[in-house]
Amino acid sequence: MVKGSDLRVDKEKCTGCGTCIVSYDELFKFDKQGKAEVIGSAECQDCDINDVIGVCPHDAIKKRS
């Protein structure tokens, strides 16, 4: 299970391509600038955090430390 609170989006690397949103619409949405943001209260029961992080072609999704 992956929680939205486990993730963050590096806004400088995010291009707004939407790959994360198409792949994990329960975890991500577009912000007002057209870039991805994490839905902090979201959960994905069948997701692996490494798969979620790896879906971004611009390496903008990170594990929150």
FENHURA-V760849 format. One record per run of one state. SS is the DSSP state (~ for helix, > for strand, _ for the rest). FROM is the first residue (numbers start at 1). LEN is the number of residues. Records with the same first field share a line. If there is no record, write none. Layout:
# FENHURA-V760849
SS->FROM-LEN ; FROM-LEN
This chain:
# FENHURA-V760849
_->1-1 ; 10-9 ; 24-4 ; 31-5 ; 39-4 ; 45-4 ; 55-6 ; 64-2
>->2-2 ; 7-3 ; 28-3 ; 36-3 ; 43-2 ; 61-3
~->4-3 ; 19-5 ; 49-6
